[in-house]
Amino acid sequence: MRTRRTARVIIAAFAGVLLAGSMAACGNSDTGGDSGGDDKLVLGFSQVGAESGWRTANTTSIKEAAAAAGIELKFDDAQQKQENQIKAIRNFIQQKVDVIAFSPVVESGWDTVLKEAKDAGIPVILTDRAVDSADKTLYKTFLGSDFVKEGRLAGEWLVEQTKGASGPVNIVELQGTTGSAPANDRKEGFAKAIAANPNLKIVASQSGDFKRADGKQVMEQFLKANPDIDVLFAHNDDMGLGALEAITAAGKVPGKDITIITIDAVKDGMQALADGKFNFIAECSPLLGPQLMELAKKVEAGEEVPARIETEETTFTQEQAKAALPSRKY
Ligand code: GYE
């Protein structure tokens, strides 16, 4: 663990002088340039949980990137509970980690614990999901996606597909975890994109908590209550995959009787798209590990970092999914 940045910088400079001195004096090739395990940056990371394929890929990316960057990672899985994340962050503060990063399960309710980290002098990085704290000095930066844009891209595709349709288009929506940034933002982006088309109607909208089993269960309810569903907009692939089972069990053909639009583009989702069961996916990249480690090093060194760093993403049609699948890593 690094105790204090200034102290470490001074020690490093001093070691450099000693090293240069010893090299000049005797030409010793055994320079011992690595200052050893003690000097590793310690990053406390509180993960949301393991609710989806996206999350699994995100966790793998973070663990692999930490190992590759020589960062000691203290990893905590909050099992989708805010109270567990608050506890984990308090533990990290107590352990005096160098940097704290976390992916907040919901947007609200973080000010107190973020203030505690700030008072302890530990920089915080938000990754994947945002918080709604008014005080932006409570964290150093946000690394993740533009969720409003993802929802908008999903809605714009639907508007394009239904151009010229005269009758009503009945849409059901499977929302992500209630109160989470991606659920709030994707809902907003999609609603705005379809707003100018009064025949596109969201007839039901409910949370499936980003999970496959919940997606299936909520879709079953949707199908019972609404005989004429034309479109499913699911806030992630996993809920869409769960819904596929409900749709098939109801005697409907996914991708044909019901148009399915999702977000993420993890392998299982891309497979469903290539197989014609899904119709469109807006990508959300979980591969945030390498950038997160870079940021951790920078904030720990006291360097300025941008307030917001957004991931580059694309969209996939069925044909594009077929082409992309063979090289898809997650
Ligand atoms: O879309 C979903 C996961 O926060 C972007 O969380 C993430 C979302 C992702 O459970 O699959």
Boltz pocket constraint, residues with backbone or C-beta under 6 A from the ligand:
constraints:
  - pocket:
      binder: B
      contacts: [[A, 51], [A, 52], [A, 53], [A, 54], [A, 55], [A, 128], [A, 129], [A, 182], [A, 209], [A, 210], [A, 235], [A, 236], [A, 237], [A, 238], [A, 263], [A, 264], [A, 284]]
      max_distance: 6.0
